[in-house]
Amino acid sequence: MIQALSPSINGNGVFRDDAHATRKTLVRPTFLPFALPDTDETEIEAMVATVRSGWITTGPRTRQFEQEFAQYVGAKHAIAVNSCTAALHLSLEAIGLTSEDEVITTPYTFAATTEVIRYFGARPVLVDVCPDDFNMNPALLEAAITPKTRAIIPVHIAGLAANLDEIHRIATEHGLYVIEDAAHAFPAKYKGRMIGRASNQVQPSFVCFSFYATKTITTGEGGMICTDDDRLAERCRIMALHGISKDAWKRYTAEGSWYYEIVAPGYKYNMTDIAASMGLAQLTKAEKMWRRRCAIAARYNQAFGALAELQTPYDRQDSQHAWHLYMLRLHQAQLTIDRAQFIEKLKQLNIGTSVHFIPLHLHPYYSQTYGYKPLDFPVAYREYQREISLPIYSKMSDEDVEDVIQGVLEIIEQCKTA
Ligand SMILES: *Cc1c(COP(=O)(O)O)cnc(C)c1O
C-alpha cells in the first residue's frame, strides 16, 4: 500500500504535492545513484578558463581557493591538497608522529582515518561510538589514553559534529593534538562555530576536509587542511610538495627562482589549479546545496519519523548538520527482512543506497593485525548492522526524493511484522 503524499514541507516550497502523480509503477525508469556531484556550466567554464590560462597545476587558483575556503570556515591557514587522506597524513607528519606512538580514533569511519596512522607504523587505538550519532564517545577516551598517545582523530559522521568540547578538554588535559576528520562536515557548525574554525583550545589542532566526488563540495579529488598554528601549517605546506623549502610551485613564474632547497623527503600531495577552479565554483554554491540537503533530510524525517520500523538520524539543536549522509536505521524486530535484503529491495526499485560504515575492526587487516573481535566495539557493531544511507544530494529532484520515500514505505508495508 502506498500512503498518501504529504504536502510540501516548509516555506521554501521545495516539494510539489504532485511530484509522483504521473508515475504508474513504483519502479523508477532509471537508476537513482546514491550520490552525484552538483555541477553545471559554472564548473566547466571555470576549469576551461584555467586550462586556457596555461597554468593548470598548483598556482593562483589553488591559492585563491585556499583563501576563500579559509575565510568561509574562519581558519587562519588553509592548505589545499589532493585528498583528505593526504590532509590527515600531513597533519600527523607535522606533529612528528613516530612508530612508537598511538593515535585514538573510532572504528566507525572510512579506511583513510586509520591507514594514515599505519603509514608511520604507529598504532591506531579505537574507542566505541555513541549510539545516537555514531560519533566518538568521549566517556571512553580517558581509559584509552596511554603515555604513548599523541593525538585524537574524531570523525564528524554524516556531517554532525562530534562532542568537541569534551574531546578538546581531554586532549588539552593530556597534551594531545586533535585532528578532526571533517570529510563529511562542510558546511557544519558545532555550537555556532564553523567546523574548520579553531576554538580557543590550548593545544593546536587540525581540521581535514574532503572534496572527493561524493562529498558535499567536490574537486573530483581534493582535500584541505585547516589550522591556526603557523609552524604546523608551514610544515604541512612544505611536505605537501616534495619537502621543498618555500613556494616550490612558484619556481616557474617570473617572480620565482630556479633555486630551491629540499628540507625533508616530502610528498606529492598538491592540488591542481584545474581542481581548485572547480572548488571555487563549488564554494559559491555550498550554501545553496546545503539548504537543499536540509530540505531533503526534513522531508525524509517527516515521512519516516513516526514509523516503528525505522529510526531517523539524530540531530542537535546547538549544531549545524552538514547532511552529507542520511543514515537511516532499521528496527530489526519490527521487520521480517534484514538490512541487506532491504537494500536489495531498494535496488530492485532502482534506488541506490550505501552503508556507512563497515566498522574498521571487522575488516581483515585490522582484525588480523590487532586481534579485534566484532563485539570489542559493541555499539559500532550493532548500529552498523541496521544502517542504510539513503541518497541525499542537491541534484536530486523532488520526484527522486519521493521515489526513495515511496520505495522505503512500500518495503516496510510488505515486510513489517506487526
Ligand atoms: C571520504 C572520507 C575520507 C577520505 O577522503 P579522500 O578525500 O577521499 O581522501 C576520510 N574520512 C572519511 C570519514 C571519509 O568519508
The ligand as a Tripos MOL2 file, in Angstrom:
@<TRIPOS>MOLECULE
LIG
   15    15     1     0     0
SMALL
NO_CHARGES

@<TRIPOS>ATOM
      1 C1         35.8430   10.3150    2.1970 C.3       1 LIG1
      2 C2         36.4300   10.1760    3.5440 C.ar      1 LIG1
      3 C3         37.8000   10.3300    3.7820 C.ar      1 LIG1
      4 C4         38.8200   10.3970    2.6830 C.3       1 LIG1
      5 O1         38.6540   11.4460    1.8060 O.3       1 LIG1
      6 P1         39.5100   11.4720    0.4630 P.3       1 LIG1
      7 O2         39.4080   12.9080    0.0310 O.co2     1 LIG1
      8 O3         38.8490   10.5280   -0.4900 O.co2     1 LIG1
      9 O4         40.8900   11.0740    0.7920 O.co2     1 LIG1
     10 C5         38.2530   10.3320    5.0830 C.ar      1 LIG1
     11 N1         37.4030   10.1430    6.1150 N.ar      1 LIG1
     12 C6         36.0910    9.9560    5.9360 C.ar      1 LIG1
     13 C7         35.2150    9.7750    7.1230 C.3       1 LIG1
     14 C8         35.5540    9.9430    4.6440 C.ar      1 LIG1
     15 O5         34.2530    9.7000    4.4670 O.3       1 LIG1
@<TRIPOS>BOND
     1     1     2 1
     2     2     3 ar
     3     2    14 ar
     4     3     4 1
     5     3    10 ar
     6     4     5 1
     7     5     6 1
     8     6     7 2
     9     6     8 1
    10     6     9 1
    11    10    11 ar
    12    11    12 ar
    13    12    13 1
    14    12    14 ar
    15    14    15 1
@<TRIPOS>SUBSTRUCTURE
     1 LIG1         1 GROUP 0 **** ****
